[in-house]
Amino acid sequence: MLNNLSKKYNIILGSASPRRKELLTDIGLEFNIQTTDKEEDYPLKLKEQEIAEFLAKQKSEFLSENLLDTDLLITADTIVSFKNKLLNKPKDKAEAFSTLSKLSENTHKVITGVCIKTLQKDVVFSTTTMVTFRKLEEKEINHYINNHNPYDKAGAYGIQDWIGKIGIGNIEGSYSNVVGLPTSELYEQLKSFV
């Protein structure tokens, strides 16, 4: 359905995330990948949704210096919020354990901000999904930390990983949003660029 978009633009995914790469491929897009190693930062006054959108737009600005007429850049940032506090990527095993223990038997928000940019226009939006974990046993949390990689994921888990498959009791909203890209909304927004 987005064949015309690929003919009109050189599509660039501004992310090194293998999960985002897979999701974009799954909706039928051909694209190149570009990344930036510039440090992300946001004003402290911003709240949840605003933070995700700000960071997605900031990534876009970092990567759009050499944008051509024929380029379409997609950037995204996923944040996890629990009781109005952001749960970042854990620095070590202790932090991963602490984060997952907090999420056990609780509901948290996963918000992905997305920026689609060409030289003619840009669109910024975000999607929120509510995720509820059942009670996670200590040995389950340790198994996940020891056998999977919680360190590159906000909230210390990937919904597509083992802990997501055995631990999540309920999800309200977009599943792909929790993986890292709200594909349904992204697809709808991309149609306006064709």
N, C-alpha and C positions, 0 to 999 in steps of 0.2 A: 504493500500500500504506500510505502514511503519511497518507492523507486524514483519518483520525480525529484525528491529531495536530494537523493544521492547524485542525480544527474546535474542538478542545479548548483550544488555545493560540495566542496571538499569538507567532509564532516570530521571534526576533531573532538575527541574526548579528552578533557583536561584532567585526567586522573590516572594514577598507577594501579588503582584497585582492580584486582582480577574479577571481583564480584560485579563491579559496574561494567567492566568490559563484557562479561558474559551476558548481563541483562540487556545491554544495547544490541549485542549480536542476536539475542533471542527475539527482539522485536523487528529484526530484519534490516538493521542498518550496517552499512559499510563505513568504516571510519579509521582514522589514524589516532595515535595516542601522543599527547604532549604533556609533560609534567613540569612543575616548577619546584625549586627547593627554597623559595622565599618563605620566610617565617610568617605564619598567619597570626592575626591579632584582631580583636574587636573591642569597641568601646564598652566599658563595664555597665553602662546604663541600659544596654540592650537586653531584651528578654527572649527566651526560648526561640520562637519562630523568627524573630528579627535577627538573632545570632546566626541561625542556619542560613538565612537569605544573605546576610552581610558577608559571611565567609564564602559562599558560593560566588557572589559577585566579586569579592576580592580576588579569588583564584582566577576568575575571568579576566580581571584587570591585569594581573600578573602575566597572563598568557597571551593577551591580545595586542601587545605592542607591534607585532609583525603580521597582524591579521590582514588578509587580502580580501578583495571584493567577493571572491568565490569561496571564502571560508565560512563555516558555521561551527562555532565553538560551544561545547556543552561542558559545564562545570557543576559540581555538586559538593555538598558537605552534609554529613549526617551527624546529628548530636543526640545524646540520650539524656533525658531529664527525669529526675526522681525527686519528688517533694520540692520542686522549684530549684533544684541544684543540678548543674551539669555533671555527668559522670564521664570523664575523659578516658582516653586509652590508659590502661594501668601501666605503671612504671615497673612494677615487679610482682612477684607471686603474692606477697602479702596484700598489696593493693587490689589485685585481681580477686583474691579470696574475700576481702572486705566488701568489694562492689557486688559480687554475686550473692553474698550473704544478705546484703540490703535488699536486693531484687527478689530474693526468695519470699514467696507468699505475698507479693506486692505487685501493684500495677505501676508501670512507668510509661513515659512518652518517648517515642522515637520520631524525630523531626528531620526531614531531609530538605534542605534548600537547594534549588536548582536555578542556574542561569543559562539561558540560551542566547548567544550573541552573534550577530553579523555586523558588518559596518553600517548597515541600514537601520537595524533595530536590535533591542535586547528585551528579553522577557525574564522576570525573576518571579519565582513562586516557591511555595513550600507545601509539604504534605505531612500530616501528623497521624501516627498510628499508636494505639494504646495496646500495650503488651503486658500480660499477666503471667507470672511464673507460679507454678504450684510450689509446694514446700520442697526445697532442694536439701538433700542430706549432705553433711560435711564431706563424706567420701565421694559423692557425686561431683561436688565442686572441685575437690582435689584431683579426681580422675580427669576432669575436663581441662584444668589448668596444666596438668602434667602431660597430657596426650594431645592437646590441641593448642592453638595459638591465640590466647586471648589478648595479646599485647598490641595488636594492630587494630583493635576494634573498640570504638566508644562503647562504654558500658560493660566491657570485658567479655563480650560474647558475640557470636554470630548466630542468627536465628537458623541459618542453614546447617550449622554444626550439630554435633552430637547433643550438646546441652539444650539446644533449641528444639530438637526432635523429641527429647525425653522430658524436658522441663517446662515447656510453655503450655499453660492450661487454656489460655484464651487470647485471641487477638482481634482487635476492632480496627478495621481499616486495611490499608494496602500492605500485603506481605512483602512485595518487592521493595517497598519503601524502607522496610526494616533491614533488608539485605543491603540497601545503599542507593537505590534509585526508584522513584515512584513511576514505573514504566507506563501505566495507563494514562496518568496525567501528562507525563512527558510526551507521549504519542499524540495526545490531543493538542498540546501546545505546538509541537513540531508541524502539525498540519497547516498552521497559520503561516508557516515560512515557505510553503510550496508555491 
